[in-house]
Amino acid sequence: MEKYSIKVQPRTLTGKGPARRLRTAGLVPANIIGSGKATSGTVVEKEIQKLIDSGIRKATLIELDLDGKTEKVFVKEVQRFPHTGKIRHIDFFKVTPGKKIITTVAIQTTGVAKGSKSGGQFEHLVHEIKVKSTPEDLTDVLTIDVTDLDVGMIIKVSDLPCPKSWEILTNGDPIVTSCNKTKAILAAERAEKAEADAGGKKPAAKKAAKK
């Protein structure tokens, strides 16, 4: 998992007035939440926007430098101004080493399914799963290779390459990806079956009558 980091400066003044002045100065108000407490801070708007644009996900761990002290955090919530899309406020969630947390991990695929090349319809049905894991065993994305997925084959949640320490918090064992038979394939199979049921042979042509 790629490493991400951000610096946060402590903030003592709260309220709409101080927050407005911070934003005018190119800063974004932030909260660092953890262990039942919240610490107020600010981040540079350009830096936090760059971090978000880099492709972080819900389960991406970030090294947060707060006044010289490093903490591991997630981005818990990003509030934006509806008319501009600019970041209004951001909340970070602080994690504790060794303590399991519940988060959502993305699922992405790589390769082209074998069945797609032979006319099948590839589908990616589940794009993220909820898991319970320690920060040390966590990854923000699971990548599955679908190259060998042939027509009629599926990959379920239980088939995902998850660390053994994870607790998967899903109902049942849903299908993540599949390669389904298309109408054309089904029609060809019906025609082949009909021919096989008929003996696989065409009726013999009648002999010409002798003169």
C-alpha positions as CSV (number, residue, x, y, z in Angstrom):
1,M,0.0,0.0,0.0
2,E,1.4,3.4,-1.0
3,K,2.4,5.8,1.8
4,Y,0.5,9.0,2.2
5,S,1.2,11.9,4.6
6,I,-0.1,15.3,5.6
7,K,0.9,18.0,8.1
8,V,-1.7,19.4,10.5
9,Q,-1.2,22.5,12.6
10,P,-2.9,22.9,16.0
11,R,-6.0,25.2,16.1
12,T,-7.3,26.9,19.2
13,L,-9.9,29.2,17.8
14,T,-13.2,27.7,16.7
15,G,-16.4,29.0,15.3
16,K,-17.6,30.5,12.0
17,G,-15.5,33.7,12.1
18,P,-12.1,32.1,12.7
19,A,-12.9,29.3,10.3
20,R,-13.7,31.9,7.6
21,R,-10.4,33.7,8.2
22,L,-8.5,30.4,7.9
23,R,-10.1,29.5,4.6
24,T,-9.3,33.0,3.3
25,A,-5.6,32.3,4.2
26,G,-5.7,29.0,2.2
27,L,-6.2,26.7,5.2
28,V,-8.9,24.2,5.9
29,P,-10.3,23.5,9.5
30,A,-9.8,19.9,10.6
31,N,-10.6,17.5,13.4
32,I,-8.6,14.5,14.5
33,I,-10.9,12.1,16.2
34,G,-9.9,9.1,18.3
35,S,-10.2,7.5,21.8
36,G,-13.3,9.5,22.4
37,K,-11.6,12.8,21.9
38,A,-11.3,15.3,19.1
39,T,-8.3,17.6,18.4
40,S,-8.8,20.7,16.3
41,G,-6.3,21.6,13.6
42,T,-5.8,23.1,10.2
43,V,-4.3,21.7,6.9
44,V,-3.1,23.6,3.9
45,E,-5.9,23.5,1.3
46,K,-3.7,22.7,-1.7
47,E,-2.0,19.9,0.2
48,I,-5.2,18.2,1.3
49,Q,-6.7,18.6,-2.1
50,K,-3.6,17.0,-3.7
51,L,-3.9,14.1,-1.2
52,I,-7.5,13.5,-2.0
53,D,-6.9,13.8,-5.8
54,S,-4.1,11.2,-5.5
55,G,-6.7,8.5,-5.2
56,I,-7.0,7.7,-1.5
57,R,-9.8,5.4,-0.5
58,K,-11.9,4.8,2.6
59,A,-9.3,2.3,4.0
60,T,-6.2,4.3,3.0
61,L,-4.0,4.9,6.1
62,I,-2.4,8.3,6.2
63,E,0.6,9.4,8.3
64,L,-0.5,12.6,10.0
65,D,2.1,14.9,11.4
66,L,0.5,17.0,14.2
67,D,2.9,19.5,15.7
68,G,5.8,17.0,15.3
69,K,3.9,13.9,16.5
70,T,3.0,11.3,13.9
71,E,-0.4,9.5,14.0
72,K,-2.0,7.0,11.6
73,V,-5.4,8.2,10.5
74,F,-8.1,7.7,7.9
75,V,-10.0,10.4,6.2
76,K,-13.4,10.0,7.9
77,E,-15.4,12.8,6.3
78,V,-14.8,15.6,3.8
79,Q,-17.3,18.5,3.8
80,R,-17.4,20.7,0.6
81,F,-19.1,23.9,-0.3
82,P,-21.9,22.9,-2.7
83,H,-21.5,25.9,-5.0
84,T,-17.8,25.6,-5.5
85,G,-16.8,22.1,-4.5
86,K,-13.9,23.4,-2.4
87,I,-13.2,21.7,0.9
88,R,-15.0,23.3,3.8
89,H,-13.9,21.0,6.6
90,I,-12.2,17.6,7.0
91,D,-12.3,15.0,9.8
92,F,-9.6,12.4,10.4
93,F,-10.0,9.2,12.4
94,K,-7.0,8.2,14.5
95,V,-6.3,4.4,14.7
96,T,-4.6,2.5,17.5
97,P,-1.8,0.0,16.6
98,G,-3.1,-3.6,17.2
99,K,-6.7,-2.5,17.7
100,K,-9.1,-3.8,15.1
101,I,-11.2,-1.2,13.2
102,I,-14.1,-1.6,10.8
103,T,-13.6,0.0,7.4
104,T,-14.4,-0.5,3.7
105,V,-11.9,-2.0,1.2
106,A,-12.2,-1.4,-2.5
107,I,-12.1,-4.3,-5.0
108,Q,-10.6,-3.9,-8.4
109,T,-9.9,-6.3,-11.3
110,T,-6.9,-6.8,-13.6
111,G,-6.7,-8.7,-16.9
112,V,-9.3,-9.6,-19.4
113,A,-11.6,-12.5,-18.7
114,K,-11.0,-15.5,-21.0
115,G,-14.7,-15.9,-21.4
116,S,-15.1,-12.4,-22.7
117,K,-12.8,-13.3,-25.6
118,S,-15.1,-16.2,-26.5
119,G,-18.3,-14.1,-26.4
120,G,-19.2,-14.2,-22.7
121,Q,-20.4,-11.2,-20.7
122,F,-18.0,-10.1,-17.9
123,E,-19.6,-8.5,-14.8
124,H,-18.1,-6.8,-11.8
125,L,-20.9,-6.9,-9.2
126,V,-19.2,-6.1,-5.8
127,H,-16.9,-3.1,-5.8
128,E,-16.1,-2.9,-2.0
129,I,-16.4,-5.0,1.1
130,K,-16.6,-4.1,4.8
131,V,-13.9,-5.7,6.9
132,K,-12.6,-5.7,10.5
133,S,-8.8,-5.6,10.7
134,T,-5.9,-4.2,12.6
135,P,-4.1,-1.3,10.9
136,E,-1.0,-3.4,10.4
137,D,-2.9,-6.0,8.3
138,L,-5.0,-3.5,6.4
139,T,-4.8,-2.8,2.7
140,D,-7.1,-0.2,1.0
141,V,-7.7,-2.2,-2.1
142,L,-7.9,-5.9,-3.1
143,T,-6.9,-6.7,-6.7
144,I,-8.1,-9.9,-8.4
145,D,-6.8,-11.3,-11.7
146,V,-9.8,-12.4,-13.9
147,T,-7.7,-13.6,-16.8
148,D,-8.6,-17.3,-16.3
149,L,-12.3,-16.5,-15.7
150,D,-14.2,-18.5,-18.4
151,V,-17.8,-18.5,-19.4
152,G,-20.0,-19.8,-16.6
153,M,-17.3,-19.1,-13.9
154,I,-17.6,-16.8,-10.9
155,I,-15.5,-15.3,-8.1
156,K,-17.1,-15.0,-4.7
157,V,-16.1,-13.0,-1.7
158,S,-14.7,-16.2,-0.1
159,D,-12.3,-16.4,-3.1
160,L,-10.8,-13.0,-2.5
161,P,-7.1,-12.8,-1.5
162,C,-7.8,-11.4,1.9
163,P,-5.3,-11.6,4.9
164,K,-6.3,-14.5,7.2
165,S,-6.7,-12.1,10.1
166,W,-9.5,-10.2,8.4
167,E,-13.1,-10.5,9.5
168,I,-15.3,-10.1,6.4
169,L,-18.5,-8.3,7.4
170,T,-20.8,-9.3,4.5
171,N,-24.1,-11.2,4.4
172,G,-23.5,-14.6,2.9
173,D,-21.0,-15.1,0.2
174,P,-22.0,-12.8,-2.7
175,I,-20.6,-13.1,-6.2
176,V,-17.9,-10.5,-6.9
177,T,-17.3,-11.1,-10.6
178,S,-18.8,-13.5,-13.2
179,C,-18.6,-14.3,-16.9
180,N,-22.1,-15.1,-18.0
181,K,-23.5,-16.7,-21.1
182,T,-24.9,-14.3,-23.6
183,K,-28.1,-14.8,-25.6
184,A,-26.0,-15.8,-28.6
185,I,-24.2,-18.4,-26.7
186,L,-27.4,-19.8,-25.2
187,A,-29.0,-19.9,-28.7
188,A,-26.0,-21.8,-30.1
189,E,-26.1,-24.3,-27.2
190,R,-29.9,-24.9,-27.8
191,A,-29.2,-25.5,-31.5
192,E,-26.4,-27.9,-30.7
193,K,-28.5,-29.8,-28.2
194,A,-31.4,-30.0,-30.7
195,E,-29.0,-31.5,-33.3
196,A,-27.6,-33.9,-30.8
197,D,-31.2,-35.0,-29.8
198,A,-31.9,-35.6,-33.4
199,G,-29.0,-38.0,-33.7
200,G,-26.6,-35.4,-35.0
201,K,-27.4,-36.6,-38.6
202,K,-29.4,-35.1,-41.4
203,P,-32.1,-37.3,-43.0
204,A,-30.6,-39.4,-45.8
205,A,-31.5,-38.3,-49.3
206,K,-33.8,-40.5,-51.2
207,K,-32.3,-42.7,-54.0
208,A,-33.2,-41.8,-57.5
209,A,-35.7,-44.2,-59.0
210,K,-34.4,-46.7,-61.6
211,K,-35.5,-46.2,-65.1
